[in-house]
Amino acid sequence: MTAPAVIALLVFLGYPLVRNLVLSFQQLGRTEMISRKTVWTGLGNYTELLADEFFWTVVTRTFVFTAANVVLIMVFGTLVGLLLNSLGGRMRLVLSLALVMAWAMPIVASATVFRWLFDTQFGVVNWALRTLGLDGYEQHNWFDTGFSTLAIVTLMIVWASVPFVALNLYAGLTTISGELYEAARMDGASNWRIFRSVVFPMLKPFFLITVFLEIIWVFKAFAQIVALNSGGPDRGSETLPVFAYIEGMAQMNFGVAAAASVLTILILLVAMSFYFRLILKQEEEQ
């Protein structure tokens, strides 16, 4: 019964991974593609990357970018989820529909909207800041640095990811008996204490697996960065997936790009192995 799914994974995922791994040991650029020659470099692509200072800058940027996004997503997602649980039926429905619409928005469409919002000449953000009397926002370019570009990407990713956390948290909150809330309030517990002592312990598996998923999704974020500013300016907003894409498609250095993608997978696996052990430990304790 699992054979069709296994075959599909091997064909559409397994073969590209193996082909990419083989490619990472080759030198493949414009010359090799024209001459149709296979030039093996062994670990040359990997040593070149590991000795490249810019590559390690991208690695650091990727981890910082991922951490900032995951923290913001979990904080705002949790707050919106708690808000959903406290609202009445009609307002809960309105907010839920708004969250689903934001979640279902295609990435390219949302990137286009954010480009309009932060447009240099006609952007709503510049207009709003000027209306508030702030100086320096007359045709201000929000994409002139890598930091500001990634800040806008972060805003877009958080906006699109909060609904997933909020709606799933609300579903989890519905499983908690109201008697527990009443007992905590009778003991004089504040809302913060109720969340810390009642909600979080009971929904700890949800928070662990959700953080796990968000780390993976944010770490491999690609379309948002490319759609907004293509990793620019001056490659200042590249993360590891974008770095591999630019090396291959723009620099025509496919061997190095393949090695970068393999290292990206390995880095993510090593980083997530520690967190996965935490999840398994939590399950054993239960």
C-alpha positions in Angstrom: 0.0 0.0 0.0 2.9 2.3 0.6 4.7 1.4 -2.6 3.2 4.2 -4.8 4.2 6.9 -2.2 7.7 5.4 -1.8 8.2 5.2 -5.6 7.0 8.8 -6.0 9.4 10.0 -3.3 12.3 8.1 -4.9 11.5 9.5 -8.4 10.7 13.1 -7.5 12.9 13.6 -4.4 15.4 10.8 -4.2 16.8 11.0 -7.7 17.3 14.8 -7.6 19.1 14.5 -4.3 21.4 11.8 -5.5 22.1 13.8 -8.8 22.8 16.9 -6.8 25.2 15.1 -4.5 27.1 13.7 -7.6 27.1 17.2 -9.1 28.6 18.7 -6.0 31.8 16.7 -6.7 32.1 18.1 -10.2 33.2 21.4 -11.8 30.3 22.5 -13.9 30.2 26.0 -15.4 29.7 27.5 -18.8 32.8 25.9 -20.3 31.9 22.4 -19.1 28.3 22.8 -20.3 29.4 23.8 -23.8 32.1 21.2 -24.1 30.0 18.5 -22.5 32.9 17.4 -20.4 32.7 16.0 -16.9 35.4 17.4 -14.7 35.6 15.8 -11.2 37.0 17.9 -8.4 36.5 15.6 -5.4 35.9 17.7 -2.3 37.2 20.8 -4.1 33.8 22.6 -4.1 33.3 21.9 -0.4 36.7 23.1 0.6 36.2 26.2 -1.5 32.9 27.0 0.2 34.2 26.2 3.7 37.2 28.6 3.1 34.9 31.3 1.8 34.3 34.0 4.3 31.1 35.2 2.5 29.6 31.7 2.8 30.0 31.8 6.6 28.5 35.3 6.6 25.5 33.8 4.8 25.3 30.9 7.3 25.3 33.3 10.3 22.7 35.5 8.6 20.5 32.4 7.9 20.5 31.4 11.6 19.8 34.9 12.9 17.1 35.3 10.3 15.5 32.0 11.2 15.7 32.6 14.9 14.1 36.1 14.6 11.3 34.8 12.4 10.5 31.8 14.6 10.4 33.8 17.8 8.1 36.5 16.3 5.8 33.8 14.7 5.4 31.9 17.9 4.8 35.0 20.1 2.3 36.6 17.8 0.7 33.3 16.8 0.2 32.4 20.5 -1.3 35.8 21.3 -3.7 35.6 18.3 -4.6 32.0 19.3 -5.4 33.1 22.8 -7.5 36.0 21.4 -9.5 33.6 19.2 -10.3 31.5 22.3 -11.6 34.6 24.2 -13.7 36.1 21.5 -17.4 35.5 20.9 -18.7 33.4 18.0 -19.1 36.1 15.4 -15.9 37.9 16.0 -14.0 34.6 16.2 -15.4 33.7 12.7 -14.4 37.0 11.3 -10.9 36.8 12.6 -10.6 33.1 11.6 -11.6 34.0 8.0 -9.0 36.9 7.9 -6.3 34.5 9.2 -7.2 31.8 6.6 -7.1 34.5 3.8 -3.7 35.6 4.9 -2.4 32.0 5.1 -3.8 31.1 1.7 -2.3 34.1 -0.1 0.2 32.9 -2.7 3.8 34.0 -2.0 4.3 35.9 -5.2 1.1 37.8 -4.7 1.9 38.7 -1.1 5.4 39.7 -2.2 3.9 42.0 -4.9 1.7 43.6 -2.2 4.7 44.2 0.1 6.6 45.7 -2.8 3.8 48.2 -3.3 3.6 48.9 0.4 7.3 49.8 0.6 7.6 51.3 -2.8 10.1 54.2 -2.9 7.8 56.7 -4.7 4.2 55.6 -4.2 4.5 53.3 -1.2 1.9 53.4 1.6 4.5 53.1 4.3 6.5 56.2 3.2 3.3 58.1 2.8 2.1 57.1 6.3 5.4 58.1 7.9 5.4 61.4 6.2 1.8 62.0 7.2 2.9 61.4 10.8 5.4 64.2 10.4 8.6 62.1 10.3 11.5 63.3 8.3 13.6 61.4 5.8 10.9 59.3 4.2 10.5 61.3 1.0 11.2 58.5 -1.6 13.0 56.4 1.0 14.3 53.2 -0.4 13.5 50.3 1.9 15.5 47.9 -0.2 18.8 49.7 -0.3 20.4 47.5 2.4 20.3 43.8 3.1 19.2 44.3 6.7 16.1 46.4 5.7 15.3 43.9 2.9 15.3 41.0 5.4 13.3 43.0 7.8 10.5 43.4 5.2 10.9 39.7 4.4 10.5 38.9 8.1 7.4 41.0 8.2 5.9 39.1 5.3 6.8 35.7 6.6 5.5 36.4 10.1 2.2 37.8 8.6 1.8 34.6 6.5 2.8 32.2 9.2 1.0 33.5 12.3 -2.4 32.0 11.1 -1.0 28.5 11.2 0.1 28.8 14.8 -3.0 30.8 15.9 -5.5 28.4 14.4 -3.8 25.3 15.6 -3.3 26.8 19.1 -7.0 27.6 19.2 -7.9 24.0 18.3 -5.6 22.9 21.2 -7.2 25.3 23.6 -10.6 23.9 23.0 -9.4 20.6 24.4 -8.6 22.1 27.8 -11.5 21.8 30.3 -13.0 25.1 31.5 -12.9 23.7 35.0 -9.2 24.2 35.1 -9.5 27.8 34.2 -12.2 28.3 36.9 -10.0 26.6 39.5 -7.0 28.7 38.7 -9.0 31.9 38.8 -10.5 30.9 42.2 -6.9 30.6 43.5 -6.3 34.1 42.3 -4.1 33.3 39.3 -3.6 36.0 36.7 -4.0 35.4 32.9 -0.2 35.1 32.6 -0.1 32.6 35.5 -2.9 30.6 33.9 -1.0 30.4 30.6 2.2 29.5 32.3 0.8 26.9 34.7 -2.2 25.5 32.9 -2.1 26.2 29.1 1.6 25.8 28.3 2.1 22.5 30.3 -0.9 20.9 28.6 0.0 22.1 25.2 3.7 21.7 25.4 3.8 19.0 22.7 2.0 21.4 20.4 4.6 24.2 21.0 7.5 21.8 20.5 6.3 20.4 17.2 5.2 23.8 15.9 8.5 25.4 16.6 10.2 22.4 14.9 8.1 22.9 11.8 8.5 26.7 11.8 12.3 26.4 12.0 12.3 24.1 8.9 9.9 26.3 6.9 11.8 29.6 7.7 15.2 28.1 7.3 14.4 27.1 3.7 12.5 30.3 2.8 13.4 31.1 -0.7 10.5 32.5 -2.8 9.9 35.5 -0.4 13.5 36.7 -0.6 13.8 36.2 -4.3 10.5 37.8 -5.1 11.2 40.9 -3.0 14.7 41.7 -4.0 16.5 38.7 -5.4 18.9 38.4 -2.5 20.1 42.0 -3.0 21.4 44.6 -2.8 24.9 43.3 -3.4 23.9 39.8 -2.2 23.3 41.4 1.2 20.0 39.6 1.9 20.9 36.1 0.8 20.2 33.1 3.0 21.6 29.6 2.3 18.9 28.5 -0.2 19.1 31.8 -2.1 22.9 31.6 -2.0 22.8 28.2 -3.7 20.4 29.5 -6.3 22.5 32.6 -7.1 25.7 30.6 -7.4 24.0 28.2 -9.8 21.6 30.3 -11.9 23.3 33.7 -11.8 27.0 32.8 -11.5 26.7 29.6 -13.6 28.8 27.7 -11.0 26.6 24.7 -10.6 29.1 22.5 -8.9 29.6 25.0 -6.1 25.8 25.6 -5.9 25.2 21.8 -5.5 27.8 21.7 -2.8 26.2 24.6 -1.1 22.8 22.9 -1.1 24.2 19.7 0.3 25.9 21.7 3.1 22.6 23.5 3.7 20.8 20.2 4.2 23.6 18.9 6.5 23.6 22.1 8.6 19.8 22.0 9.0 19.9 18.3 9.9 22.6 18.9 12.6 20.8 21.9 14.0 17.5 20.1 14.1 18.9 16.9 15.6 19.3 18.5 18.9 15.8 19.9 18.9 14.4 16.5 17.7 16.0 14.8 20.7 14.2 17.3 22.9 10.9 16.3 21.3 11.6 12.6 21.8 12.6 13.2 25.4 9.4 15.1 26.0 7.4 12.1 24.5 9.3 9.7 26.7 8.5 11.7 29.8 4.8 11.5 29.0 
